[in-house]
Amino acid sequence: MDSVTTGKIYGINGPVIYLKDKTEFRMSEMVYVGEEKLVGEVISLDKDLTTIQVYEETSGLCPGETVEATGAAVSVTLAPGILNNIFDGIERPLERIADNGGAFITRGVSVDSLDMNRLWDTHITVAVGEPVHAGTVIAEVQETQAILHKCMVPPDVEGIVVSVVPDGDYTIHDILVVVEMPDGSRKELPMMQRWPIRVPRPVSHRFPATVPLVTGQRILDTMFPIAKGGTAAIPGGFGTGKTMTQHQIAKWADADIIIYIGCGERGNEMTQVLEEFSELVDPKTGNPLMDRTTLIANTSNMPVAAREASIYTGLTLAEYYRDMGYDVAIMADSTSRWAEALRELSGRLEEMPAEEGFPAYLASRLSAFYERAGMMQTLNGETGSVSIIGAVSPQGGDFSEPVTQNTKRFVRCFWGLDKSLAYSRHFPAIHWLSSYSEYLNDLSGWYADHVSPKFVDYRNRMMAILNQESSLMEIVKLIGGDVLPDDQKLILEIAKVIRLGFLQQNAFHKDDTCVSMEKQFKMMDVILYLYKTARHLVAMGQPMSVLKAEGIFEKVIAIKYDVPNDNLQLLDLYKRDIDDFYNRVIAKNA
């Protein structure tokens, strides 16, 4: 821009400021507000008034101060250096801010999103005379020990390469390749590119869900699976384990890259995440887990407008790595606090409120967010995915509130956390009766090919037992369990084995924290074999009291601790123990 577009502040209402009269600003343009150059975004324009939301604290601003346009939308910098980093909601690196200004973010702080001076060992992958188009990989950089960063042609560039630099050490703003465009103009391409956070990055094709995102958590992988490129919601009241469930998925899921967005989280929770993740070792590579992780920390005391933007910042970073052909998992914790930021800004703008004061466009914003997930064919022919797992924090654990209800419309996986399970120390506290996954049929072919053709059948049989238990518990509450016939007592006992031995999982036990699909299937096989054997004994007239006295149910519950993950052959011995139990009961009562 030759001359900078400016305006004068007319009114201030919290994070929302107004400029009077017609201005030359553009919708969604990033602006600098006041003498301290606070970052803001244009959110409304008419001939008499321009409305801007400010991503920083507005205390001390006064009418008459100048607002400067930047000529570009709110964007993130995409280049090597994103991984193993911690950003705020608008991609400012918190460690560098702390080095410059202390523990609290000072207003108007201006630091580069990524290190502009660091030299990266760069391998150029194109040659002079080669045609390139959107998504073509022009250079490769080993960003961390775990991830090879592929520098790509931006989506709006195509042409013929006219010059390249030799392999060597370069900064992210050094020109690597020059491309001659079809109109004869020349475009210089560094490693770095910018992308507006509210615009999805383009892809060539969206694939249907066919591959699960294996998390190592039995209740998720077996009962309510999520696909790679899928969407899931984890709703639950305070203390039910939303954050811990997301931590477990982040640590153990078979995604290449994890982006954790702490949106409106308490500061101490975010501190715990930062400390834990920096100490964790990646089980796949033995390297630090942070080598393939990016954290976006937007705590509850940070300005609400930046909280609203943080979700899109994380999503854009995820799409960038997806375009390289990686599987990315986003942990958004929590979308409820993001929705509360929307509600606060909407109130400041005096928009007509909908249910519980949330703006009428809450549903469309949620759908636009979850719609950016998916398994995609990228512009360069690679296959990559973005999976979104969003925590929802309904007030008082009420799942009928608007954020939970609207989220249910747009996700295909619902992991409902239950307060009573959490209080009885059953973790993960995902309730098997209120949860569901619409991916099960889509993924059945993968389970049949990679685990066992019986996998889905076994899963359905276990769910049927849990549903029968729920019905029987209504009777037990009214008249007690002693009056039930033995076949129904057996269902209650097997359901207990499923709940304690399979669904309950200990995140702090070395063999139970993450369980392979093979072990999950073999555990189901043993439990259902026990059910079949015990049902045969009951049909022969053996009382449940005799069966329980043998201790076989407790032994099967302990499988998860007693069988190491590297010695699954031991699981085959449990069937022999069940056969011995059968023979003992028959012999005693012969």
N, C-alpha and C positions, 0 to 999 in steps of 0.2 A: 504494500500500500504506500502510495506516495506521501499522502498526508494522513495523519492519524485521526480517525473519527473520535470525537469526544462529546461528552454531555455533562450537565451539572446535576448533582443530587438535589431532588426536590423534597422527597419524604423518605423516612426510614421506619420500618416496622420489623424489628428483630432482624432475621437474616434476609428480609426482603427490602429492596430499596426501589424508589421510583424516580424516573427522570421525566420532567414535564416537556410538553411540546414535541413536535415531530423531530426524530433523530435519524441518523444514518446507520444505526446499528442493525444487525441482522438476527433473525431468530436462531436460538441455540448457539450464538456466538460467545466465545470466552472474552471476558473483559477484566480490566484492572480497576479497582475501586479505591478512590481516595489517595492521599499522599503515601500511605503505606503499601499501595498496590495490592490490595486484597483480591484474591481470585474470585470471580463471579461468572454467572452465565445468564444470558438473556432468555427469559421464559415467556414473555408476553410483549406484543407490540400493537399499538394502534396509533392513530394520527395525533393523539393528544398525550399519550403516556407510554413510557417504556418501563417494563418491570424486570428486575434483575434479582436472582437469588445469589447470595454470597456464601462461599464455602468456608468462610472464617468468621470469627467473632467480630461483630460490628460495633462493639462498645467504643465510644469516642468519635465515631463518624458524625459529621454534621452537614446539614444542607449547604449547598454551594460548592462542595468539594467536587473534583473532576473525576469522571469515569472515562477510561480509555479503551477503545476497541483493539482487539488483536488481529481481527480479520480471519480467525479460524475458530472452528467449534472446539469444545472441551475435548481434548485428545490425550492419548497416552503415547509414550515413546516406546517403540518396539525394537529391541536389539539385544545382543548378548549382555548379560548382567542382571537380567530380571530374576533368575533363579537364585536361591540362597540369599534372598533379600527380604526386607520388611518395609512395606509402604503404608502411607495413610490412604484415605479414600480417594485422593486425586493423584496418586502415584508420586508422592514425595517420599524419598527414603528416610525413614525415621532415624536410623543410626547416624547418618550424616547431619541431620537436623540436630540430634543430640550433641554431636561433636561441636557444632557451631554455636548452638544456643542453649544447651542444657536439657533437662529432663522434660520440659514443657515446650510445645510448639509455639514459637513466637509468631505474632501476626505478621503477615506480609513476607514471611521467610521465603527466600528465593534460592532454591538449590536445584541443580539438574536432577532429573529422575534417575538417570544412570551415570556411571562414572565416564566422563568424556575424555579422560586422559589415559585410562588403562589401555595397554597394548594387548591385542588378542592375536594369537598365532592363527593366521588365516590361510585357508587353502582355496584358491579360486577354481571354480568348476565350469567356467564357460571360456570360449576362445573367440578371438576376433573373427568376424564374419558369420558368427552363429546367430540364428534368429532366436529371440527370447520373447516370452509373453507373460501375462500375469501369473505369478506363482512360481516361475522358473527359478531354481536354486542357482544363485550366482557365486556363492562362497559357503564354506563350512568352517565352523569354529567349535572347538571342544569347550563348551561353556562351563560344564562341571565334569567331574569324573563319570557321571551317569548319563549326561545328556549332550548329544552332538547338536549344536545350533545351526540351522540352515537359513542363511540369509537369502531372502526371496525378492523377486521383482514385485514392486507394489501393484495392486490390482488395476491401476489406471495406466500402466506403461506396457508398450510392446514395440518391437522394432529389431534392428540388427546391431550386434555388438561391434563398436568401432575401435574401442581400446580397453585393455585390461591391465591391471597392475600384476607384478609377479607375486608368488606366494611369499608371505612374510608377516611381520608384526604390524598391525594397524589399529587405530582407534575407531570407535563406532561412527565418527563423522568424516573419516578419510574416504575420498572417492575411490571405489574399487573398480567400477565398470562404467563406461560411457556407452549409451544406446542411442542410435539414430532412429527417431520416430518416423512413421509413415509420411508425416507432413514435412520432413526434412529437418525439423528441430532436433537438438541433442539433449538428452536427459542424463545427468550424472547420478549414479546410484552408490551411496554409501551403505554400510551395514544397517544403518538406522532408518526407520520409517515411522511416521506418525499416523494414528488412526483415531477417528472420532468414536468416543465410547458408546454412544447411543445408536450407532449404525452397525448392524451385523456384517461381519466380513463375508465376502461372496464365496460360494462353493459351486461345484458343477453338478453335484447329484447328492440326494439324501437316500441312504439305505434304510430298509426296514430293520427292526431289532431282531438279531439272530444269535448274538453272543452275550453271555452274562458278564457282568462286572463281578468277578469273584472276590469276596471280601474276607473270607475265612471265618465269618460269623454264621453259625449254623442256622439261626432263625431267619437270616436274610437270604443266604445262598440256597437253602433247601425250601423253606416255607414261602418266603416272599421275595423272590429274586428281582434284581434290577438289571437291565441290559446295559451294555456299553453304549453310550449315547442316550441313555434313558434319564427319566426324571423321577425323583422321589421326595416325599415330604416326611419329616419326623416331627409330628406335633406332640407336645407334652407340657404339663405344668411344671412349676419350679421344682427342681431337685429330682426329676424323673430320669435324667441321664441323656438328654439330647446332645450335649457337647461331648460327653464321653463316647457316645455311639459314633459321632462323627470323627472323633480322634481315632477310634479303632479302625474305621473305614479308611481314614487317611493313612494310617500306619501300614495296613495289611492289604488293601485292595490292589488288584493287578492293573492299576493305572500307571502310565509312565510318569505323569506329572500331577502334583496335587496343588491346587490353589485354594487356600483357606481364607475366607472372608469373615472377619469378626465384625459384624455390622451392628453397632450399638451395644456390644457386649460390655460387661463390667470389666474395669481395668485389671482387677486381680485375675479374672479368668483368662484374659488375653496374655497377661504376664506368664501364667501357667503354661499356656500354649507355646509361647515363645521359648520358654526355658525347656519344656519337654521336647519340642521338636528339634532344638539345637543339640540336644544330648542323644537323640535316638539314632540308632544304626539301621540303615535300610536292609531288611532281611534278604533282599534279592542280590545286592551287590556288595554288602559289607561296608559301603561308604556311608557318610552321614546322610540321614534322611533329607536334610535341608538341601542337599545337592539336586533334588528334583522337586523342591517345594518353594512356593512363594506365599508369604503371609501378607494379608491386607488388614491392618489393624485400625478400626474406627470405633473407638470406645464410646461409651454412653455420654461422656462429658465433652466430646468433640461436637462441633456445630452440626445441626441436623441436616443441612443441605449437603454437606460432604458425605453424610451417612447414606443419603439417597443416591449419590453418585458412586459410592464404593462398590455396589453390586455390579454396576456396568463396567467399572474399571477392571474388576476381577474377570468378568466374562470376556472382555476384549483380549486380555492377556491369554486366557484359555483358548480362544479362537485362533490366536496367532500361533500357538504351539500345535494346535490341531492341524493347521495348514501345513506344518512340517511333517505330518503323518503320525503324530503322537496321540495316545489315548489320555485325555485329561479329565480329572475328577475335580469338581468344584464343591467345596463345603461352604454353604452360605448360612451363617449363624448370627442373627436369625432374621428371617424375612418379616417377622412380626414387627421388629424394631425399625426395619426399613419402611414398612407400611405406616408405622407411627410417625416417621419423619415426613412421609407424604401427607399424612393427616395434619401435622402441624403447619407445614408450608401451605396446604390448601386452606387452612383456617386463616392464616395471615393474608392470603390472597382474596379472602371473603368469597370463596366459591361455595355453591350450594352443597351442603353435606348430604351424604347418603347414610346407610345404616351405621350406627355407632359413631357417627362423625367422620368416618372415612370418606375420601372423595369418591365421586361417582365413577371415576376412571380406574379405581383400584383393580378391578378384574382385568381390564385391558392391559394394565402395566404388568400384572403378574403373568398373564398369558404371553406377553412379548418377551418377558424374561425367560420363562421356561421353554418357549419356542426356539430359543437359540441353542438348545441342546440338540444332540443328534450324532449319528454315525454318518460321516460325509465322505464323498469323493472330492478331494480338494482340486484347486485349479491346476495343480501340477501332476494330477493323476494319483497322488498318494491317498491312502485311506486313514482318516483320523476321527476321533470322537471327542465330544464334550458331554460328560454326564453331570447333572446338577442334583445335588442332595441338599435340600433346603430345610433347616429347622424352623418350626413354627412355635411361638410361645403364647398360646392363648391365655388370656387372663383367667386365673382360677381354674385352669385346665378345662375350660368350656370349649369343646370342639364345634359348637354351633355358631361361634362368632365368625364375623365376615372373612378374616384372613384365612382361617382354616378351611371354611366352606368354599371360598373362591379358589384356593390352592388345590383342593380336591378335584376341581373341574379340569385342571390343566396338567396334573401329574398322573402317572399310571401306576405308581407304587406308593402305598400309604402305610407307614410304619407307626401305628398309634401307640404312644407310650402310656402306661397305666400307673396311676399314683399308688394304688394298693400293691401292685407288684414291686414297685420301687421301695415302698416302705417295708415290705417283707424281705428285702435284700435279694430279690430275683432280678438279675441283670443279664442281658439287656432287658429292660422292662417293657418290651414290645408285646402288646397283647395280641394273641393269635386269633381272637374273635373279632376285634375291631380293625385289624389290619388286612390288607389285600395287595395283590400284585396282578396287574393285567398282562404282565410279560410272560407268565408261566407257559401259555400255549405257544408263544413265539419262540421260546427257548427250549421247548421239549425236544426238538431235533438235535440240538447241541448236547443236551444231557444224554440222549440215547447214544450218540456217537462217541462222546468223550468220557462218560462216567459209566452208565449202564442203561440198557433199554427198560429196566424195571424202575428207574429212579423216580419218574413222575408218579407212577402207580404207588410206590411205597410212600411218597410224600402225601398223596391223596388219602391213603389208608390211615396215616397218622393223624391227618387233619380230621378225618371222620371220627376217630377215637376221641380226640379233644372236644369235638362238637357233642358227641354222646355224653362225655363227662359233664359238660355244661348243663345239659338237660337233666341228667341224674342228680346234679348238685341242688337243683331246685327242690327235688323230692327229699333229699337228705336234710336240707335246711328245715323242712316242714316236719318230718317224722323220724329223722335220724337214719343213719346208714345201716343199722343192724337188721332192719326189716327187708333190705334188698336181697333178691336172690343172688346166688354165687356168681352167675355169669355177669350180672351187673356190677357186683363188687370187683370182679376181675377187670372190668373196663375202667373203674376208678383207679385201680392199682397200676394198670399199664399206662393210663394217662399221667399218673404221678411219675412213672419212670420216664415218660417222654418229656414232661415239664422239667424235672430236675436233672435228668441224665442227658438230655439233648438240647432243649431250648435254653436252659440256663447255662451261662458261659462265664468263666472267670478270666477277666482281662489281665490278671496279675500272675497267672499260672503259666509256666513256660510251654506246656503241651496243650493248654486249653485256650490260650489267647487267640490263636489262629489255627484253623483246622482245614486240611485239604478236602477237596470234593470227594476223593476216594475214601477218606476216613469217615466223612459224613454219611456216605452211602452205606459203608459197612456197619456203622453204628445203627442206622435204621434197620438194616438187615437183621442184626442181632436182636433188637427190640421186638421186631415183628415176629421173629422166630420164637422168642420167648412167649409172645402173646398166643401164637398158634399152638404151642406145646401146652401152655397152661389152660387154654380153652378146651383142648382135647381131654385134659385131666378133669376139668370141671364137668364136661359132658359125660364123663364116666362116673360122676357122682362124688368126686373128691371135694371136700369143703375148702374154701379159701383160707381158713385158719391154718390148715395143714400146709398148704402151698407157701403161705407167708412165713411159716416157721422155718423153712429151709434156707431163707436168707438170699435166695437167688435174685430177687428184685433189687435189693440193695447192691448186690455185686454188679448187676448190669448198669445201675445208675453211676457206679464208680468208674465205668469204662473210660470216661473223658479224662480222668486223672491217671488211671493205671496203665493205659496203653500209650507209649511214647509215639510221637508223630513219625519217627524214623524206623518204627518196628511194627507196622500194621499187621504183620502175620499173626501177632498175638490175638487179634480180633477173631480169627478163625477158631481159636481154642475155646472161645466163649460158647459156641454152638455145642461143642463137646460137653462143656459144663452143664448146659441146659439139658442135653440128653441124659447126663448122669443124674440130674435133678429129677427128671421124668421117671427114670428107672428106680430111683430110691423111693419115690412116692408110691409107685406101683408095688414095689416089694414090701413096703411097710404095711400096706393095706390089702395084701394078697390073701 
